[in-house]
Amino acid sequence: MSEIINNRQEKLKELILKLHDGENLEAVKAEFKEHFESVSTAEISAMERSLVEEGMAPVEIQRLCDVHASLFEGSIEQIHHTSKPQHTPGHPV
């Protein structure tokens, strides 16, 4: 299982690095959709943390934050889920 997680992390990093290298957003989006149906906020956070640990300046990640958001658009599990509020534990509905 951890191998699958590591592979997902490496692929996410690869895609983000392509964007940072100036590759076309639409091409990278297409590649993202080939490999991912969705990603979690935890995966995105872990990938960004890994990039920082490997030497990328946090300001560089922040600089392209809108581009990253475009890549993940509509695919972040915690934001785009189909459950109804009344089925979410703790929701006031």
C-alpha positions as CSV (number, residue, x, y, z in Angstrom):
1,M,0.0,0.0,0.0
2,S,2.8,2.5,0.9
3,E,4.3,1.8,-2.6
4,I,1.0,3.1,-4.2
5,I,1.1,6.2,-2.0
6,N,4.7,6.8,-2.8
7,N,4.0,6.4,-6.6
8,R,1.1,8.9,-6.3
9,Q,3.3,11.4,-4.5
10,E,6.1,11.0,-7.0
11,K,3.6,11.5,-9.9
12,L,2.1,14.6,-8.2
13,K,5.6,16.1,-7.7
14,E,6.5,15.3,-11.3
15,L,3.4,17.2,-12.6
16,I,4.0,20.2,-10.3
17,L,7.6,20.4,-11.4
18,K,6.5,20.3,-15.0
19,L,4.4,23.4,-14.3
20,H,7.2,25.1,-12.5
21,D,9.4,24.4,-15.5
22,G,6.9,26.2,-17.7
23,E,5.1,23.3,-19.4
24,N,1.7,24.0,-20.8
25,L,-1.0,23.8,-18.1
26,E,-3.5,22.1,-20.4
27,A,-1.0,19.3,-21.2
28,V,-0.2,18.8,-17.6
29,K,-3.9,18.7,-16.7
30,A,-4.5,16.0,-19.3
31,E,-1.7,14.0,-17.8
32,F,-3.1,14.5,-14.3
33,K,-6.5,13.2,-15.5
34,E,-4.8,10.1,-16.9
35,H,-3.3,9.2,-13.6
36,F,-5.7,10.6,-11.0
37,E,-9.5,10.6,-10.5
38,S,-9.1,12.6,-7.3
39,V,-6.5,13.7,-4.7
40,S,-6.8,14.5,-1.1
41,T,-5.7,17.7,0.6
42,A,-3.3,15.5,2.7
43,E,-1.7,14.3,-0.5
44,I,-1.2,17.8,-1.9
45,S,0.2,19.0,1.4
46,A,2.6,16.0,1.7
47,M,3.7,16.6,-1.9
48,E,4.4,20.3,-1.2
49,R,6.2,19.5,2.0
50,S,8.4,17.0,0.1
51,L,9.3,19.6,-2.5
52,V,10.3,22.0,0.3
53,E,12.4,19.3,1.9
54,E,14.1,18.7,-1.5
55,G,15.1,22.3,-1.7
56,M,12.2,24.2,-3.3
57,A,11.6,27.5,-1.7
58,P,8.1,27.8,-0.1
59,V,7.7,31.1,-1.8
60,E,8.1,29.3,-5.2
61,I,5.3,27.0,-4.3
62,Q,3.1,29.9,-3.3
63,R,4.0,31.9,-6.4
64,L,2.3,29.2,-8.6
65,C,-0.5,28.4,-6.2
66,D,-3.2,29.5,-8.6
67,V,-1.6,27.3,-11.3
68,H,-1.5,24.3,-8.9
69,A,-5.2,25.0,-8.0
70,S,-6.0,24.9,-11.7
71,L,-4.4,21.5,-12.1
72,F,-6.3,20.0,-9.2
73,E,-9.6,21.8,-10.1
74,G,-12.6,19.6,-9.4
75,S,-10.5,16.7,-8.1
76,I,-9.9,17.4,-4.5
77,E,-11.8,14.8,-2.5
78,Q,-12.6,16.8,0.6
79,I,-14.0,19.7,-1.4
80,H,-15.8,17.9,-4.2
81,H,-17.7,15.1,-2.5
82,T,-21.2,14.0,-3.2
83,S,-22.5,13.4,0.3
84,K,-25.4,15.5,1.5
85,P,-24.8,17.8,4.5
86,Q,-27.2,15.8,6.6
87,H,-25.0,12.7,6.1
88,T,-21.9,14.5,7.3
89,P,-21.2,13.7,11.0
90,G,-21.4,16.9,13.0
91,H,-22.9,19.0,10.3
92,P,-25.7,21.2,11.8
93,V,-28.3,20.3,9.1
